[in-house]
Amino acid sequence: MISSYLKRKQTHQLIVGVCFFLTLAVSIGITSPLLVHADTQSDTIKILFVMDDDFGVSYYYIRNVFERYNWNITTTSLKETIISCDYGNNGSLDVDILLTKVSDVTEYDVLTIMPGTTHEGLRANESALNLIRDAVSEGLIVTAWCRAVRVLADADVINGKNVTGNAEYQAEYDAAGATFFELVPPITDGNIITSVRSSFYREATCNAIAAAVGFYDSNAPTLTSASLSPSPTAVNITALLTVNVQDETLVYSVNFNLYVVYANGTRADEYSLHKAMIATETEGVFEYAIKDLDVGNYTIDILAWDCFMNTIQFNDTVVFSVLEELPTTATQGQDLMQWAIAGAMIGGTVIVIGVLVVIVKRR
């Protein structure tokens, strides 16, 4: 009796499971495909900007790069408000946290000493120098821009290191035991990165820092899909261009160029529409509503950048026509086909359930 009951119960559970699965499949088949999005976002990288009075105007441009990376930026100084150099028109900046309030430098992945004219406050302050020493000993990526390499020398953390920096202070680097290289791209030696010419080597230095924490990739984004709906479209219709672009780190920007295609199949030399696409809530998916096009044939190129400005262009990704008005027969045919498929799936479901019921009754 128990064995027979268990068999019936197991069969009943199987029927329920099959019914649920087939119902779900039918529902998905009618409405939309099942999309599974993996969580590819790693924890946000935290970078500490160590600053001083007379900071350089390059700070703002460097910050823009790390914001493009989507990193978490914290500014710190020995004073709550610091003043830029003359070149920065003596603008003020309120830092996020006092340097003396940074209790645990290991909360950050990177410590970077920002460009400036003197760094006298940092160089003369033992708390600031100890913070840098702790960061180096704890294995953080520690970086210094141009004249800021002097702070590393005062902190005595570049002994035996290859460095670059402002050549005026080579004697200080030499005295600290470093080997100096003049006017070269950023140098990475262990967990210390030094650079010069903050404007010229800005992107290269930021990329070197990203590479040191394992964030950088040199590959351009890839195009997964591109479509226009409806296609063909009509002069009185707004069509939605949707593209899916993926990257190992972060897709920063996607643009498109739209070209007229002539009757002989060639396209115009110049694009007639160039727009930046809008990122959706779904990672890597960008959209733009296209309207007010004249009757004719068109093609679209997609241009994509990652956060490191690696760029790629995909030609003729979407080819479409603009008509006087949308044809109705095609839409009706698609609707009939959709319902036919749905009916077939429902019919198949009923047959499978009937067979399973017969099996249960025979048991």
C-alpha positions in Angstrom: 0.0 0.0 0.0 2.7 2.4 1.0 4.8 1.6 -2.1 1.7 2.1 -4.3 0.9 5.4 -2.6 4.5 6.6 -3.0 4.5 5.7 -6.7 1.2 7.6 -7.2 2.5 10.6 -5.3 5.7 10.7 -7.3 3.8 10.5 -10.5 1.5 13.2 -9.4 4.5 15.4 -8.6 6.0 14.7 -12.0 2.7 15.7 -13.7 2.6 19.0 -11.7 6.2 19.7 -12.5 5.8 19.0 -16.2 2.6 21.1 -16.3 4.4 24.0 -14.6 7.4 23.7 -17.0 5.3 23.5 -20.1 3.0 26.4 -19.0 6.1 28.5 -18.3 7.6 27.6 -21.7 4.3 28.5 -23.5 4.1 31.8 -21.6 7.7 32.6 -22.5 7.2 31.6 -26.1 4.2 34.0 -26.5 5.7 37.0 -24.7 9.5 37.2 -24.9 12.6 35.1 -24.8 14.1 34.1 -21.4 17.0 36.4 -20.7 19.6 35.6 -18.0 22.0 38.4 -17.1 25.1 37.4 -15.2 26.4 39.8 -12.6 29.7 40.8 -14.1 30.3 43.9 -11.9 33.1 43.5 -9.4 33.3 45.5 -6.3 34.0 49.1 -6.9 37.7 50.0 -6.7 38.5 52.6 -4.1 41.2 55.2 -4.8 42.5 57.8 -2.3 43.6 61.2 -3.8 46.2 62.7 -1.5 46.3 66.4 -2.1 48.0 69.6 -0.9 47.7 73.4 -1.4 48.8 74.6 -4.8 47.4 71.4 -6.4 47.5 71.4 -10.2 44.6 71.9 -12.5 45.3 68.4 -13.9 43.5 67.1 -10.9 40.1 67.7 -12.5 41.0 65.9 -15.7 42.6 63.0 -13.9 39.5 62.7 -11.7 37.3 62.6 -14.9 39.3 59.5 -16.0 38.7 57.6 -12.8 35.1 58.6 -12.8 34.9 57.1 -16.3 36.3 53.9 -14.8 33.4 54.1 -12.3 35.9 54.0 -9.3 35.1 55.3 -5.9 37.1 58.4 -5.3 38.0 59.9 -1.9 40.0 63.2 -1.6 42.1 63.9 1.5 44.5 66.6 2.7 45.9 68.0 5.9 43.3 70.8 5.5 39.6 70.7 4.9 39.8 73.2 2.2 42.8 73.6 -0.2 43.6 76.1 -2.9 44.8 75.3 -6.4 47.9 76.8 -8.0 47.9 80.0 -10.0 47.3 78.1 -13.2 44.1 76.8 -11.7 43.0 80.4 -10.9 43.4 79.7 -7.1 40.2 77.7 -7.0 39.2 76.0 -3.7 38.4 72.4 -3.1 36.8 70.9 0.0 38.3 67.4 0.6 36.2 64.4 1.6 38.2 63.5 4.7 41.1 65.0 6.7 44.2 63.0 6.2 44.6 62.6 9.9 41.2 61.0 10.0 42.2 58.2 7.6 42.5 55.4 10.2 42.9 52.4 8.0 44.6 52.9 4.6 43.8 49.3 3.6 40.2 50.4 3.0 41.5 51.6 -0.3 43.0 49.9 -3.3 45.1 52.8 -4.6 46.7 55.8 -3.0 47.7 58.5 -5.5 49.5 61.8 -4.7 48.0 64.3 -7.0 50.0 66.9 -9.1 50.9 70.2 -7.6 53.6 72.9 -7.5 55.3 72.2 -4.1 53.6 69.6 -1.8 55.3 71.4 1.0 52.5 70.5 3.5 52.7 66.8 2.8 56.5 66.7 2.7 56.8 68.3 6.1 54.1 66.3 7.9 54.9 63.0 9.6 51.3 61.8 9.5 51.2 62.2 5.8 54.5 60.4 5.3 53.5 57.6 7.6 50.2 57.1 5.7 52.3 56.7 2.5 54.7 54.3 4.2 51.8 52.2 5.5 50.2 52.1 2.1 53.4 50.8 0.5 54.0 48.2 3.2 50.4 47.0 3.0 50.8 46.4 -0.7 48.5 49.2 -2.0 49.2 50.6 -5.4 50.9 53.9 -4.5 51.4 56.5 -7.3 52.8 60.0 -7.6 52.3 62.5 -10.4 55.2 64.7 -11.5 56.5 66.8 -8.6 54.6 64.6 -6.2 57.4 62.0 -6.6 59.3 64.2 -4.1 56.8 63.1 -1.4 57.7 59.5 -2.1 61.3 60.4 -1.7 60.7 62.1 1.7 58.7 59.0 2.8 61.7 56.9 1.9 59.8 54.3 -0.1 61.6 54.5 -3.5 65.0 53.1 -2.5 66.0 50.7 -5.3 63.1 51.7 -7.4 63.0 53.0 -11.0 61.1 56.3 -11.1 60.3 59.2 -13.3 59.1 62.7 -12.2 59.9 66.3 -12.5 63.6 66.5 -13.5 64.2 69.6 -11.2 64.3 67.3 -8.2 66.5 64.4 -9.5 68.9 65.0 -6.7 66.2 64.2 -4.2 65.2 61.0 -6.0 68.9 60.0 -6.2 69.4 60.7 -2.5 66.4 58.5 -1.7 68.1 55.6 -3.6 66.0 55.6 -6.7 67.1 55.4 -10.4 65.7 58.3 -12.3 64.5 58.4 -15.9 63.6 61.7 -17.5 60.6 62.4 -19.7 59.4 58.8 -20.2 56.0 57.2 -19.9 54.8 56.2 -16.5 57.0 53.6 -14.7 55.6 50.8 -12.6 58.1 49.2 -10.2 56.5 46.8 -7.8 53.5 48.5 -6.3 54.8 52.0 -6.9 53.9 54.0 -10.1 55.5 57.3 -11.0 54.8 59.6 -13.9 55.7 63.0 -15.4 53.9 65.5 -17.6 50.4 65.0 -16.1 48.6 66.4 -19.1 50.5 64.5 -21.8 50.7 61.1 -20.0 47.4 61.4 -18.2 45.6 58.5 -19.9 48.8 56.3 -19.9 49.2 56.9 -16.1 45.6 56.1 -15.3 45.8 53.0 -17.5 49.0 51.9 -15.7 47.2 52.3 -12.3 44.2 50.3 -13.6 46.5 47.6 -14.9 48.3 47.4 -11.5 45.0 46.6 -9.7 43.9 44.1 -12.5 41.2 46.3 -13.9 42.7 47.3 -17.3 42.0 45.6 -20.6 43.3 46.6 -24.0 40.5 45.1 -26.1 37.8 47.1 -27.7 34.2 46.3 -27.0 32.3 43.6 -29.0 28.9 44.0 -30.7 26.5 41.3 -29.6 23.4 42.5 -31.5 21.8 45.5 -33.3 18.3 45.9 -34.5 15.7 48.5 -35.5 12.0 48.1 -34.6 9.9 48.4 -36.6 11.9 47.6 -39.8 11.0 48.6 -42.4 9.7 51.8 -40.8 7.7 54.7 -42.2 7.9 58.5 -42.3 5.3 58.9 -39.6 6.8 56.3 -37.3 9.5 56.5 -34.6 11.8 53.5 -34.8 13.8 52.3 -31.9 17.5 51.4 -32.5 18.8 48.9 -29.9 22.3 47.7 -29.7 24.0 45.3 -27.2 27.7 46.0 -26.7 29.9 44.1 -24.3 33.3 44.7 -22.8 35.6 42.9 -20.3 35.6 45.9 -18.0 33.1 48.7 -18.9 31.4 50.1 -22.0 31.7 53.8 -21.7 30.0 55.2 -24.8 28.1 54.0 -27.9 27.4 56.3 -30.9 25.9 55.6 -34.3 26.3 57.1 -37.8 23.4 56.8 -40.2 24.0 56.9 -44.0 21.7 57.2 -47.0 21.9 54.2 -49.4 21.5 55.1 -53.0 19.5 53.2 -55.6 22.7 51.6 -57.0 23.5 50.1 -53.6 26.3 52.5 -52.6 26.0 54.7 -49.6 26.6 58.4 -49.1 30.2 59.5 -48.3 29.0 61.5 -45.3 26.6 60.4 -42.6 23.3 62.2 -42.3 22.8 61.6 -38.6 25.4 61.1 -35.8 24.1 60.6 -32.3 25.3 59.2 -28.9 23.0 56.4 -27.8 21.4 56.2 -24.4 22.4 53.5 -21.9 19.4 51.5 -20.6 19.1 49.9 -17.2 20.3 46.6 -18.7 24.1 46.5 -18.7 25.6 46.9 -22.2 22.3 47.7 -23.9 21.9 51.2 -25.6 19.0 52.7 -27.4 18.0 55.7 -29.5 14.7 56.7 -31.0 15.1 57.6 -34.7 12.4 59.7 -36.4 11.8 62.2 -39.2 13.7 60.3 -41.9 12.7 60.8 -45.5 11.5 57.9 -47.7 14.6 55.8 -48.8 17.1 53.2 -47.8 19.6 53.6 -45.0 22.5 51.8 -43.2 23.9 52.3 -39.7 27.4 52.1 -38.4 28.0 51.6 -34.6 31.0 53.1 -32.8 31.8 51.9 -29.3 34.3 52.9 -26.6 35.3 51.2 -23.4 36.3 53.2 -20.3 39.9 53.1 -21.5 39.0 54.8 -24.8 39.7 51.6 -26.8 37.3 52.1 -29.7 35.9 50.1 -32.6 33.5 50.7 -35.5 31.0 48.2 -36.8 29.9 49.0 -40.3 26.5 48.3 -41.8 25.1 46.7 -38.6 21.5 47.7 -39.5 20.2 48.1 -43.0 16.6 49.3 -43.4 14.1 51.2 -45.5 11.7 54.1 -44.7 8.4 53.8 -46.5 5.4 56.1 -47.0 3.5 54.0 -44.5 3.9 50.7 -42.8 2.5 47.6 -44.6 -0.3 45.9 -42.7 -0.1 42.4 -44.2 3.3 41.6 -42.8 2.1 42.5 -39.3 -1.1 40.5 -39.6 0.9 37.5 -40.9 3.3 37.7 -37.9 0.4 37.8 -35.5 -1.2 34.8 -37.1 2.0 32.9 -37.0 2.6 33.7 -33.4 -0.9 32.5 -32.3 -0.5 29.4 -34.5 2.8 28.5 -32.7 1.1 29.2 -29.3 -1.8 27.0 -30.2 0.5 24.2 -31.2 2.4 24.4 -27.9 -0.8 24.5 -25.9 -2.2 21.5 -27.8 1.1 19.6 -27.2 0.8 20.4 -23.5 -2.8 19.0 -23.3 -1.7 15.7 -25.0 1.3 15.2 -22.7 -0.9 15.8 -19.6 -3.6 13.4 -20.9 -1.0 10.7 -21.4 0.3 11.2 -17.9 -3.2 11.0 -16.4 -3.8 7.7 -18.2 -0.6 6.3 -16.7 -1.7 7.3 -13.2 -5.1 5.7 -13.6 -3.6 2.4 -14.8 -1.4 2.3 -11.7 
